[in-house]
């Protein structure tokens, strides 16, 4: 599942079935999903949403793998959850999943190539952050011009908006995601590795965690190993997102270290 919006996913699933069977209709799709045709039409046209239980039932009828089922429900909750906390947590998991699967929204694909962008998006979710270019620069250890350029870029693409003197992370992403160009992925990971090396050399051991293990592996099991690592990242991210009192920005590579620039 590669879409950043559950309606997009359902629409694409309908088109996929219609390509296989030109006579397959919206009514048939609604029947297969266990909802009325009128209700499904309203959902696809953004007139109504889905409840958690309905989302789970639809995911079951689509026979989605457990991982994709959880993501589908998160997509629904990120839009329709009644609890602000539940909605925020679901949105956080959706963002983590999209990045974890090397996908990002079409107009935002270049953001992954600079660590400042993702760092600022996370930083703005923290309490007590000074919403000035100087405050962002000081928090991340980057220059004032880098902070201004980053905020302006995020505002330009609609990921950040200004509200009563505060920068807010926008939560209305609805376009379809695409694969990030490999050079952007490589650039981002190279930056994270460089920051990890810096933390290894300069940060005291109590402020970081670096560990490695060496073991033999059947090469045919590599995909399994990658899926378990991905699962661990999502579970840890979900658990940490539920905890209060956030005051530092960290990166998990799987080295755990405070994410900051070179100026201190």
Secondary structure by P-SEA (a helix, b strand, c coil): cccccaaaaaaaaaaaaaaacccccaaaaaaaacccaaaaaaaaaccccccaaaaaaaaaaacccaaaaaaaaaaaaacccccaaaaaaaaaaaaaaaaaacccccccccccccaaaaaaaaaaacccccccaaaaaaaacccaaaaaaaaaaaaaaccccccccbbbbbcccccccccccaaaaaaaaaaaaaaaaaaaaccccccbbbbbbbbbbcccaaaaaaaaaaaaaaaaaaaaaacccccbbbbbcccbbbbbcccc
